[in-house]
Amino acid sequence: MQARDDILSLLEATDAQLARESQRAVILQPGALGDCLLTLPLVKLLKDALDLGGVDLVGHAEYVGILPERTCVDGVRSIDTAELHRLFTAPAGFDLADRDPLIHLFADYSWIITFLGEPGSDFEQNLIFTANCSHSAEVITLPLKPPEGEHRHVAQFHVEQFARQSSLPPDQAKIPEKEVTIRVREADRDRGVELLEQAGIDLSRRLVVIQPGSGGQKKCWHLDNFLATAKELRDRDVEVLFLLGPAEVERFRPSEKVQMHATAKCVAHLALTQVVGLLSCADAFIGNDSGVTHLAAGMGVRTVALFGPTDPAVYRPLGRTVTVFRDPAEDFARKPSPSLPKEVLASLPF
């Protein structure tokens, strides 16, 4: 009898596990890297509060590709190939054929959370219709940005909005602000060491990575401030590496690039996986309000984030060791600061 009860208990546990794994969620996130990373607290809430078997993200492949195996995101799909633009059609003209790719896209999910569209919009109505072509699913539309005048952190705003619409207890809608959300793999560190050796960095010394760019020029601290900070760090026997993405390479004048190369070593045009590797070897990171700043913070790297016109109360990076400096003056990007580089340097333990 005992053996029979044990077998029944095992079968029940197996059935429960299979049922849990079959309950999955997907998030439609059309934003850039920073937006995707600030969605991670929502992913964690979904998995913890709803006991889901997995949460996938549909976003731009260049941003979401690093998330599986390094974060709480289980899988990703490219938003660029998902034909989601069809869901913006007026419902009267929206049609789905048998075995339509859109039906297949949402067939595995019991929860669908979208940052595309508005509540009650054509997009939302078509999304609900598409999901119901294969099964019954909960569809929740969340605003990508908080409303004007909102001073809660955007990640907190997202989880509270989801909790309200899904009837979760408010006490579950809390984001962990000091948590490492991006796990570094051994292969990442190996890749970072290789890149640093190729760049001529002395791995026996402390390393500070500086990214002087951002998606918007108004959000970029004046280059002279970064140069002054880099020079002082080098005087302290600290290695400095300027990290330049496509936007910075295009925006900076040739004379400015010469200044950076004369001040410290530079690397440019790295894939995001290479950036993860590079940051995994850094003792600190200094950058503007940008996706890579959020990446460094989420990895647990000591991060100094420089904010100009955007509100750090809403968009500050989340991480274990993050220091934020803000200069909301209109000349944040146009003039060097006489004092802020010293404050940045004073925030570092070396």
N, C-alpha and C positions, 0 to 999 in steps of 0.2 A: 504493500500500500504506500509506504514511504517513497519507494522508487517511482511509483506512478505519479504521486503528488509532485515530486521533484521534476519529472518530465513535463507535467502540465504547467508548472511554474516557469520552467525554461521556455516552453512554447509561448506562454503569455508574455514573457519578457521580450522574446524575439519579435512577436507581433507588435508589441508596443514600440519597440525600436524601429521596426519597419514603417509603422504608421508615422512616427516622428520624422524619420528621414524623408518620407514622402511629402511632408509639409515644408514647402520652400517659399522664399520670397525673392522678388526682384525689385531693384531700384533703378529707375530711369534717371540718370544724372548727366545732363548735357554740358556741365561746367568744365572749367580747366582743372589743372592739377590741384590747386588749393581747395577748390570746391569739392573735389572727389575725396580728398583727405579729411575735410571737415564733415564728411558724411559718415565717417567710420563710427562715431558714437551712436548714430542712428542704427547702423548695422549691428552693433553690439547689443543695443536695446532690443532689436527684433529677435535676435538669437536667444537672449536671456529671458525676456518677458514672455515670448510666444513659444519658446522651446522648439524652434524650427530646426529642421535638418540641414539647412544651408541658406545662405543669402548670396545672390549674384548681383552684379552691377552691370548695367548697360551704359557705356560711356565711350568717350573717344579713346581708341586703342592706345594712342601714345601716352595717355595718362593712367589708364586703369590696368594696363598690362603688368605692372609691377606688384599689384595688390594680392593676387592669390599666393598662398604659402608664406607671405610676409605679414599679412593682416588677417582680420576676422572675415574678410570677403572670401567666399569659397570659389566663385567663378566669375568670369567677365565675358561680355559680348560686345562687339563693336557697334556703336550707335550709327556709324557711318554706312553700315551695310544693312541696317535693320528695317529700312523703308518706313520709319516712323512718321515721315512727312505726310504719308497718306492719311494719318489719323486727324490731320487738321482740316480735312474735307468736311463740308457741310453734311450732317447726318443723312439728309435726303439723297445725297449723291454718293454716299459711302457704300461700297459693296465688297463682299468677300467671297471668293470662290472656294470650292472644296479644296482642302489641303493647302490653303493659302499660307504663305510664309509667316504672315502676322499671327495667324491662329497657332501655328507651330511654335512661334517665339514665346508665347505666353502660356502654352498648354501645361507646363510643369509647375506653375506657381499658384499657391493658394492666397498669397498676398502680393499685390502689385502697388508699389509706391512710385509716384512720378513727380519729378520737378519740372516736367514739361506741361504746358497747358495751364488752365485755370479751373477752379471748381465750377462745375456746370457748363464748361466750354464744350465746343464741338469735339475737341481732342479727348476730353474725359468721357463724353458720351460714346464716342467711337471705340475708345479703349475698353470700356465696360462691355460693350456689345461684342468686341473681339474676344475678350476673355470668356464670356458666356457661351461662345460658340463651341467650346470644348468642355467647360466645367464651370462651377460656381467659384468665384474668387472675390476677395475684398480688394477694392481699388480705392486708393487714397491719394489725393493730389495735395502736394505741399508747395508753398512758395519758395523759390530758390533764395530770395533775399528777404530779410525782415522789412517791415514797413518803415517809412520815414519816421524818425524820432525814436525808434526802438534801440535800446541800449543793452539788451541781453545778447550774450554771445550767440552767433548764428547757429552753432551746433546745438546749444541749449534750446534755442527757438525751434529748431527742427524736431527735436525729441519731444518737446512739450506739445507742439502741434500734432504730432503723430499720436501721442498719448491721449490727447483730447478727442481726436476723431475716432480712435479705436477703443475708447472707454477703458484705457489702462489707468490704474491708480496713479495720481500725480507724483507720489513719492518714488515711483519707478523712473520718472523722467528726469534723471540727474546725470550730467556728463562728468566723467573723470578727467580733470584738467591736468593732472600730473602723471599721467600714465604713458608708458611707452606703447604706442599703437602699431609700430612698424618693426617687425623682427628682422634682424640682419642675419643672413645665412653665411656659412663659412665660405661659400663660393663668392659671395659679395665682397668679403674682406680680401680674399685672394685677388679678386679683380681690382680692388682699390689699391692694394700694394703694388700690383703690376703697373697701374697707371701712374702712381706716384714715382716709381722708379724710372719710368719712361720720361717723366717731366723733370727729373733731376732733383727730386725732393729728398732731403736727408731724413730718413725714417727714424733716426735716433733722437731727433729734436721734436718739440711740440709743434703741432700744425694747426693753423687757423685758415679755413677756407672762406673766402669773401666772394659773394656774388653781388656786383654793383648794379645789376639791372632788375627789371620787373616788366610785367605786361603793359603797364602804363607809365609813360615818362614822368608824369606828375607825381608818381609814387616813388621816384628814384632820388635818393639822397645825392647831393652834388658829388661828382666824382672826386673833387679835391679832398673831400672829407674821408673817402675811402683810401685815397693815396696817403694822406697824413696818418691815418690809423695803421696802414700797412707798414709805413716807414718806421713808426714807433715800435711796432711789434718786432720788426727785423732787428732794430737796435737792442731789443731784449733777447736776442738770440732765438726768436721764434720763426719757424718757417711759415711763409704766407703763400697762398695759391689763389689767384684770381680765377673764378669759374665763370665763363662767358657762354651764354646760350645764343641762339640765332638772333634774338631781338637785340641783344647787346652788341653783337658783332656788326649788325646792320646800323645800329643807332650811333655808336661812337665814331667820332672823326678819327682819321689816321693819326693825327697828333696825339689824341687821347690814348689810342692803343699803344703808341710808342711810350707814353708816360707809364702806362700800366706795366709793360714789359720791362721798363727800366727800373721799376720799383720792386716787382716780384715776378715769379714765374706765373704763366697763364696756361689754361687749357680751355678749349672751345669745342662746340658742336658734339658734346657727349650724349650718348643715348641715356635714357633715364636709369637703366640698370647700371650703367657706368657711374652715374652720379651717386646712386645708392652706395656703390662700392667705395667711391672717393670719400663720401661723408662718413662711412663706417670707420675710417682711419683718422678722422679729424678730432682734435681736442676741443675745437670750438668752431662755430659758424657765425658769420656776420652777413646780414642781407636785408633788403627792403621787404615790404609787404608783397611777397611773391610765393608761388607754389613751392619752390625749392626751400624757402625758409620754413614753410609748414612741414616739408619733408624732413628736414634736419631736426626740427623740434620733435616730430613724431617718432623719430628714430632714437631719441634720448640724447642727442648731441647737445652740448651746451650751446644755446642759440641766443644771439642778440638780434632783435628785430627792430627795424627802423621804420617808423610810421610818419607819414606826412598828412595828406588830406583825408585818408580813410581812418575810421574810428577803431582803435585797437580793442575797445571794450566789446566790439561786435566781431572783429575779424582777427584778433591776436592768435598766434600759433598756440597749439596745445601741446604740452610736453613736460618732461620732468624738470628741466632746467632752462627756463625761458626768461629773458630780460627784455622788456619793451621800452623803447625811447620814442617819444613823439614830439615832433615839431610841426604844428599845424599851420605855421606861417606860409604865406603864398610863395615865399622864396625858398622853400624847402629844397626844391630841385634846381633853383636858379643861382643860389649864392652859397659859398662855403660857410659853415657854421664855426664861429670862433671858439665855442666851448664844448659842443656835443662830442667831438672825437675824444676829448679827454674823459668825458663821462663814460663813453663806450669802453675805453681802455681800462678805466677804473673798475668796471664791472667784471673784468676777466681776472682769474686767479693767478695770472703769470705775466 
